[in-house]
């Protein structure tokens, strides 16, 4: 296939510039993309939208400052090695990578269809059968990863995205920044990982974790998309562990009376405090509920919306603040073409602080929202910023009155 004239000229200029400035050979690939707006920012760099000039494909490109990962460069290579292995319709696709003297660039699919919870709320009707279809897609992705001895370690709704806004869009699993490839299926990991609220007990206790930690997270997600709230709501690790041990999973009659026994059994098979007793992804795929045979057709959306809407407002407000803080923390130079100068586009305005719509659910000692944990100073969190930034920042801008360029 012949190269577009503009692309050929640009590539030639990058080649000449690269040689004169001692850039790595792969730097020429930068000419293949037209960079767009900032989508998000993390501890070590930013995510920008970009277009592949030759094909017009929209991609997300992580731009990682080398100085920020000095001493941990193998983390970049580890993620690249992992991403290259992945090829599944429900896993976000890797496209390419290149580097300059001071940055790494990683290109992946750009998911623009919104997060899982947001799409559920936008529907006119949502039934248990719809939930089966959703969970099936996630489970297929998890089973694919586990078949390759890969543990995602950060399964949560924010990492489940639709590729396009179309109703029939594919749901994909994103953010492999803290995913690990096990040397064998029984290898035990001990580093803190994931997000509080979705992380398994053994992760929080640091007693060693592996594939079962993803199953626990999937259990939390399944519970939540069926009723609109999370099963465990303690705000500290110790309170959470006590709640799990003493109370277990509770299906409150008011919100679960129209949901099948099969759904509850499916959830309980995943939310076993002992990881050895949890179902594997293969066993879950054979569970009767996942076939849809026992699922009800009652519209669950009115109840679900109460919890989702309150959660969504808070999450998007937090994301807007985090984006501004992360960009400032990176201390980026304004004349760097890859990095943004600061403007009102990234400032948070507190005009949507309402968190109305909280569910009247039997409470534990606390009902505060959970946040990510274990990220500061942790090299394993190098790639916490991911493709999902596109729809999250867009939604945050609408909620908070930002005027994004």
C-alpha positions as CSV (number, residue, x, y, z in Angstrom):
1,X,0.0,0.0,0.0
2,X,1.4,3.4,-1.0
3,X,2.0,6.0,1.6
4,X,-0.2,9.1,1.6
5,X,1.9,12.1,0.1
6,X,1.5,14.2,3.3
7,X,2.5,11.2,5.4
8,X,5.5,10.5,3.2
9,X,6.7,14.1,3.6
10,X,6.1,14.1,7.3
11,X,7.9,10.7,7.7
12,X,10.9,12.0,5.7
13,X,11.0,15.1,7.9
14,X,10.8,13.0,11.1
15,X,13.6,10.8,9.7
16,X,15.9,13.7,9.1
17,X,15.0,15.3,12.4
18,X,15.6,12.0,14.2
19,X,19.0,11.6,12.7
20,X,20.1,15.1,13.5
21,X,18.8,15.0,17.0
22,X,19.9,11.4,17.7
23,X,16.3,10.1,18.1
24,X,15.7,6.4,18.3
25,X,14.8,4.8,14.9
26,X,11.2,4.1,15.9
27,X,10.6,7.8,16.4
28,X,9.7,8.0,12.7
29,X,6.4,6.3,13.5
30,X,5.2,9.4,15.1
31,X,4.6,10.9,11.7
32,X,2.0,8.2,11.1
33,X,-0.3,9.9,13.6
34,X,-2.1,13.2,13.9
35,X,-2.4,14.0,17.6
36,X,-5.5,15.4,19.1
37,X,-6.7,16.5,22.5
38,X,-5.7,15.3,25.9
39,X,-7.9,12.5,27.2
40,X,-6.4,11.9,30.6
41,X,-3.3,12.0,32.8
42,X,-1.6,9.7,35.2
43,X,1.4,9.7,37.5
44,X,3.9,9.2,34.7
45,X,2.4,10.8,31.6
46,X,-0.7,11.6,29.6
47,X,-3.2,10.0,27.2
48,X,-4.0,11.8,23.9
49,X,-6.4,11.0,21.2
50,X,-4.8,10.5,17.8
51,X,-5.7,9.6,14.2
52,X,-3.8,7.1,12.1
53,X,-3.3,9.3,9.0
54,X,-3.4,6.5,6.4
55,X,-6.5,4.7,7.7
56,X,-8.4,7.3,9.7
57,X,-8.6,5.0,12.7
58,X,-9.0,6.7,16.1
59,X,-6.6,5.6,18.7
60,X,-5.5,6.5,22.2
61,X,-1.8,7.1,22.7
62,X,-0.1,7.0,26.1
63,X,2.8,9.3,26.3
64,X,5.1,8.3,29.2
65,X,8.0,10.6,30.3
66,X,11.1,8.5,30.6
67,X,12.4,10.6,33.4
68,X,9.3,9.6,35.4
69,X,10.0,5.8,35.0
70,X,13.7,5.9,35.4
71,X,14.9,2.7,37.1
72,X,11.6,1.0,36.2
73,X,12.0,0.9,32.4
74,X,11.2,-2.8,32.4
75,X,7.7,-2.0,33.4
76,X,7.2,-0.4,30.0
77,X,8.6,-3.5,28.2
78,X,6.5,-5.8,30.4
79,X,3.3,-4.1,29.4
80,X,4.2,-4.1,25.8
81,X,5.0,-7.8,25.9
82,X,1.7,-8.5,27.5
83,X,-0.4,-6.2,25.1
84,X,1.2,-7.9,22.1
85,X,-0.2,-11.3,23.3
86,X,-3.8,-10.1,23.5
87,X,-6.2,-10.6,20.6
88,X,-9.8,-11.0,21.7
89,X,-13.0,-9.1,20.8
90,X,-13.6,-8.2,24.4
91,X,-10.1,-6.9,25.2
92,X,-9.0,-3.5,24.1
93,X,-6.6,-3.9,21.1
94,X,-2.9,-2.9,21.0
95,X,-1.9,-1.1,17.9
96,X,1.8,0.0,18.1
97,X,4.5,1.7,20.1
98,X,7.5,3.9,19.5
99,X,9.8,6.2,21.5
100,X,11.7,9.4,21.4
101,X,14.8,10.3,23.5
102,X,12.6,11.3,26.4
103,X,9.2,9.6,25.9
104,X,7.5,6.3,25.3
105,X,4.4,6.2,23.1
106,X,1.9,3.3,23.3
107,X,-1.1,3.2,20.9
108,X,-4.3,1.3,21.5
109,X,-7.9,1.2,20.4
110,X,-9.9,4.2,21.5
111,X,-13.1,3.3,23.1
112,X,-15.6,6.1,22.6
113,X,-18.9,4.4,23.5
114,X,-18.9,5.1,27.2
115,X,-18.5,3.2,30.4
116,X,-20.6,0.2,31.4
117,X,-22.6,1.9,34.1
118,X,-23.4,5.0,32.0
119,X,-24.6,2.9,29.1
120,X,-26.9,0.9,31.4
121,X,-28.5,4.1,32.8
122,X,-29.0,5.4,29.3
123,X,-31.1,2.4,28.3
124,X,-34.9,2.6,28.2
125,X,-35.1,-0.8,29.9
126,X,-32.6,-3.2,31.6
127,X,-33.5,-6.7,32.6
128,X,-31.7,-9.6,34.2
129,X,-31.4,-11.2,30.8
130,X,-29.5,-8.0,29.7
131,X,-27.2,-8.4,32.7
132,X,-26.5,-12.0,31.6
133,X,-25.4,-10.8,28.2
134,X,-23.2,-8.1,29.8
135,X,-21.5,-10.4,32.3
136,X,-21.0,-13.0,29.6
137,X,-18.9,-10.6,27.6
138,X,-16.8,-9.7,30.6
139,X,-16.4,-13.3,31.6
140,X,-15.2,-14.3,28.2
141,X,-12.5,-11.6,28.4
142,X,-11.5,-12.8,31.8
143,X,-11.4,-16.5,30.7
144,X,-9.3,-15.5,27.7
145,X,-6.8,-13.8,30.0
146,X,-6.7,-16.6,32.5
147,X,-6.1,-19.1,29.7
148,X,-2.9,-17.2,29.0
149,X,-2.0,-17.1,32.8
150,X,-2.7,-13.4,32.8
151,X,-4.3,-11.7,35.9
152,X,-5.9,-8.3,35.2
153,X,-6.0,-7.3,38.9
154,X,-8.1,-4.2,38.4
155,X,-11.5,-5.3,37.1
156,X,-14.0,-2.5,37.8
157,X,-16.8,-0.8,35.9
158,X,-14.5,2.1,34.9
159,X,-12.3,-0.4,32.9
160,X,-15.3,-1.8,31.0
161,X,-15.9,0.3,27.9
162,X,-18.0,0.2,24.8
163,X,-16.0,0.7,21.6
164,X,-18.6,2.9,19.9
165,X,-21.8,4.7,20.8
166,X,-23.9,2.2,18.7
167,X,-26.4,0.1,20.6
168,X,-24.7,-3.1,19.4
169,X,-21.2,-2.0,20.2
170,X,-18.7,-4.4,21.7
171,X,-17.9,-4.2,25.4
172,X,-14.1,-4.4,26.0
173,X,-11.9,-4.7,29.0
174,X,-9.2,-2.0,29.2
175,X,-6.3,-0.9,31.4
176,X,-3.6,-3.6,31.7
177,X,-1.3,-1.3,33.6
178,X,-1.1,-3.6,36.7
179,X,-1.9,-6.8,35.0
180,X,0.6,-9.6,35.5
181,X,1.6,-12.7,33.5
182,X,2.1,-15.6,35.8
183,X,4.9,-18.0,35.3
184,X,2.4,-20.8,36.0
185,X,-1.2,-21.0,36.9
186,X,-0.5,-21.4,40.6
187,X,2.0,-18.5,41.0
188,X,1.1,-16.2,43.9
189,X,1.5,-12.4,43.8
190,X,1.8,-10.3,46.9
191,X,2.0,-6.7,45.8
192,X,-1.0,-4.4,46.5
193,X,-3.1,-3.9,43.4
194,X,-6.5,-2.9,42.2
195,X,-9.2,-0.6,43.5
196,X,-10.7,-0.7,47.0
197,X,-14.3,-1.9,46.7
198,X,-13.4,-4.4,43.9
199,X,-10.1,-5.8,45.2
200,X,-10.4,-9.3,46.7
201,X,-9.8,-9.9,50.5
202,X,-6.5,-11.8,49.8
203,X,-5.2,-8.8,47.9
204,X,-6.0,-6.4,50.8
205,X,-4.5,-8.8,53.3
206,X,-1.4,-9.4,51.2
207,X,-1.7,-13.1,51.8
208,X,-1.0,-13.9,48.1
209,X,-3.3,-13.7,45.1
210,X,-3.7,-14.9,41.6
211,X,-6.5,-15.6,39.1
212,X,-9.2,-15.8,41.8
213,X,-8.8,-12.1,42.6
214,X,-10.3,-11.3,39.1
215,X,-13.3,-13.6,39.9
216,X,-14.0,-11.7,43.1
217,X,-14.0,-8.4,41.2
218,X,-16.4,-9.9,38.6
219,X,-18.7,-10.9,41.5
220,X,-18.8,-7.3,42.8
221,X,-19.5,-6.0,39.3
222,X,-22.3,-8.6,38.7
223,X,-23.9,-7.8,42.0
224,X,-23.8,-4.0,41.3
225,X,-25.3,-4.1,37.8
226,X,-28.2,-6.1,39.0
227,X,-29.2,-3.8,41.9
228,X,-27.4,-0.5,41.5
229,X,-25.2,-0.6,44.6
230,X,-22.1,-2.5,45.9
231,X,-22.4,-5.4,48.3
232,X,-19.7,-4.3,50.8
233,X,-19.6,-0.6,51.8
234,X,-17.0,-0.3,54.6
235,X,-14.5,2.5,54.1
236,X,-11.4,0.9,55.6
237,X,-9.6,-2.4,54.9
238,X,-10.2,-3.7,58.4
239,X,-13.9,-2.8,58.4
240,X,-14.2,-4.4,55.0
241,X,-12.7,-7.7,56.1
242,X,-14.9,-7.8,59.2
243,X,-18.0,-7.1,57.0
244,X,-17.1,-9.9,54.6
245,X,-16.4,-12.4,57.4
246,X,-19.3,-11.6,59.6
247,X,-22.1,-10.5,57.2
248,X,-21.2,-12.1,54.0
249,X,-23.2,-11.2,50.8
250,X,-26.7,-9.8,51.6
251,X,-29.4,-9.7,49.0
252,X,-31.8,-7.1,50.3
253,X,-35.4,-8.1,49.6
254,X,-36.5,-4.6,48.4
255,X,-33.9,-4.7,45.6
256,X,-33.5,-8.4,44.9
257,X,-37.1,-9.7,45.0
258,X,-37.4,-9.7,41.2
259,X,-34.0,-11.3,40.5
260,X,-33.6,-15.0,40.1
261,X,-32.1,-17.5,42.5
262,X,-29.7,-18.5,39.8
263,X,-28.2,-15.0,39.7
264,X,-27.7,-15.0,43.5
265,X,-26.0,-18.4,43.3
266,X,-23.8,-17.2,40.5
267,X,-22.7,-14.2,42.6
268,X,-22.1,-16.3,45.7
269,X,-19.9,-18.7,43.7
270,X,-17.6,-15.7,43.0
271,X,-17.7,-13.9,46.3
272,X,-16.2,-16.7,48.5
273,X,-13.7,-15.2,51.0
274,X,-11.5,-18.2,50.5
275,X,-10.1,-17.9,46.9
276,X,-9.7,-21.7,46.6
277,X,-13.5,-22.1,46.9
278,X,-14.3,-19.5,44.2
279,X,-15.4,-20.8,40.8
280,X,-12.9,-20.5,38.0
281,X,-13.8,-18.7,34.8
282,X,-14.4,-22.1,33.1
283,X,-16.8,-23.2,35.8
284,X,-18.7,-19.9,35.6
285,X,-19.1,-20.2,31.9
286,X,-20.8,-23.5,32.5
287,X,-23.1,-22.1,35.2
288,X,-26.8,-22.3,34.4
289,X,-27.4,-18.6,35.0
290,X,-24.9,-17.5,32.3
291,X,-26.9,-19.4,29.8
292,X,-29.8,-17.0,30.4
293,X,-32.3,-19.8,31.1
294,X,-33.2,-18.7,34.6
295,X,-32.9,-15.0,34.2
296,X,-36.0,-12.9,34.7
297,X,-37.4,-10.2,32.3
298,X,-38.5,-7.7,34.9
299,X,-37.3,-4.1,34.2
300,X,-34.6,-3.4,36.8
301,X,-33.7,0.0,35.5
302,X,-35.8,2.3,37.9
303,X,-34.0,0.8,41.0
304,X,-30.6,0.6,39.3
305,X,-30.7,4.2,38.2
306,X,-30.9,5.5,41.8
307,X,-27.5,4.1,42.7
308,X,-25.8,4.5,39.3
309,X,-26.7,8.2,38.9
310,X,-25.4,9.2,42.3
311,X,-22.2,7.2,41.8
312,X,-21.6,8.6,38.3
313,X,-21.9,12.2,39.4
314,X,-19.3,11.7,42.1
315,X,-16.9,9.6,40.0
316,X,-16.9,12.2,37.1
317,X,-16.4,15.1,39.5
318,X,-13.4,13.3,41.1
319,X,-12.0,12.5,37.7
320,X,-12.1,16.1,36.7
321,X,-10.1,17.1,39.8
322,X,-7.6,14.2,39.3
323,X,-7.0,15.2,35.7
324,X,-6.0,18.8,36.7
325,X,-3.9,17.6,39.6
326,X,-2.1,15.0,37.6
327,X,-1.3,17.4,34.7
328,X,0.2,19.9,37.2
329,X,2.1,17.2,39.1
330,X,3.9,16.1,35.8
331,X,5.5,19.6,35.6
332,X,5.3,19.5,31.8
333,X,6.9,22.1,29.6
334,X,4.5,24.3,27.7
335,X,6.5,24.2,24.5
336,X,6.3,20.4,24.3
337,X,4.1,19.5,21.4
338,X,3.0,16.3,23.1
339,X,2.1,17.8,26.4
340,X,-0.6,20.4,27.1
341,X,-0.3,23.8,28.6
342,X,-2.8,24.4,31.4
343,X,-6.0,26.2,30.7
344,X,-9.5,26.4,32.1
345,X,-10.3,23.1,30.2
346,X,-8.7,21.2,33.1
347,X,-10.0,23.3,36.0
348,X,-12.7,21.9,38.2
349,X,-15.8,24.0,39.0
350,X,-17.9,22.8,41.8
351,X,-21.3,23.3,40.3
352,X,-22.4,19.6,40.4
353,X,-21.6,18.5,43.8
354,X,-25.0,16.9,44.4
355,X,-24.9,13.2,45.3
356,X,-28.7,12.9,45.6
357,X,-30.2,9.5,44.7
358,X,-28.5,7.5,47.4
359,X,-30.2,4.2,47.9
360,X,-32.0,3.4,51.1
361,X,-30.1,0.2,51.7
362,X,-29.2,-1.3,55.1
363,X,-25.8,0.2,55.9
364,X,-22.6,-0.8,57.5
365,X,-20.7,1.7,59.7
366,X,-19.9,3.9,56.6
367,X,-21.4,4.7,53.2
368,X,-18.5,6.7,51.9
369,X,-17.3,6.0,48.3
370,X,-14.2,4.0,47.7
371,X,-11.1,5.3,45.9
372,X,-8.1,3.7,44.3
373,X,-5.3,2.7,46.6
374,X,-1.6,1.8,46.6
375,X,-0.8,4.1,43.6
376,X,1.6,6.7,45.0
377,X,5.3,5.8,44.6
378,X,4.3,2.3,43.4
379,X,6.1,1.4,40.1
380,X,3.5,-1.2,39.4
381,X,1.0,1.6,38.8
382,X,2.9,3.1,35.9
383,X,0.0,2.8,33.5
384,X,-3.0,3.5,35.7
385,X,-4.2,6.1,33.1
386,X,-5.8,4.2,30.2
387,X,-8.0,4.3,27.1
388,X,-11.1,4.9,29.2
389,X,-10.1,8.5,29.8
390,X,-11.8,9.6,26.6
391,X,-15.4,9.1,27.8
392,X,-14.7,9.8,31.4
393,X,-13.3,13.3,30.8
394,X,-16.0,14.0,28.3
395,X,-18.7,13.1,30.8
396,X,-16.9,15.1,33.5
397,X,-16.8,18.2,31.4
398,X,-20.5,18.0,30.9
399,X,-21.2,17.6,34.6
400,X,-18.7,20.2,35.8
401,X,-19.2,23.0,33.2
402,X,-15.8,22.6,31.6
403,X,-15.2,24.0,28.1
404,X,-12.9,21.4,26.6
405,X,-11.2,22.4,23.4
